[in-house]
């Protein structure tokens, strides 16, 4: 069970988190939804397509992004929270600032998704008195410079240790573990090789806490496919499906409808075929004695 604010979600399937960027410079859709009315309309569309959660962000964290003030961030996102409050999806806010966390939780947000893993002074204090869900993400450096030259001695061990320490800090502050997610931080101070290694380790990270995976349209998929950001939907859906198969609890995506459909097909076909009560391929071949039925 994952609890966040007004919502409790069963964890028998991956949850889909739709992205609502209320920013001017996000890497995929910056400026498209910076007006509150358009952001609300987009959020409602994502909910209709099947999003369980909506992740609302008022400050871009793409590589090279410049920070904005808390005042600008709140001016962008508070009207959107108000407009989506009753849409039926849990409302997450993507922010690093404690003052923004306090304000959005007071306005009705259900979750805080912090790429800085609550390391800012006062961040833990801003969330511990609420019942919000929390996602702790690993980031090496800060958005403006994080992709300049990321290096690790052991990328898996270092990030697993970081996330485990964050979980321990949360427990020490009395936060129930069923309110917590972790995110390895794909693309946040990582090379393609780092990202690939982290993706393959999703099952291991899941032993620390439920894992949120956010690779939708990111440059790692562009490097793999050679496609520009606007042509990365198929790669994003494929990556989301692979993350789900590896045990990801939450998939943070731009393309909600396509991701939801892919998950439905996977659940109907793969999970059915792989049911323990069904014969395995070798058993079917033996039963058929050279012929397929």
Order of alpha helices (4+ residues) and beta strands (2+ residues): beta-beta-beta-alpha-beta-alpha-beta-alpha-beta-alpha-beta-alpha-beta-alpha-alpha-beta-alpha-alpha-beta-alpha-alpha
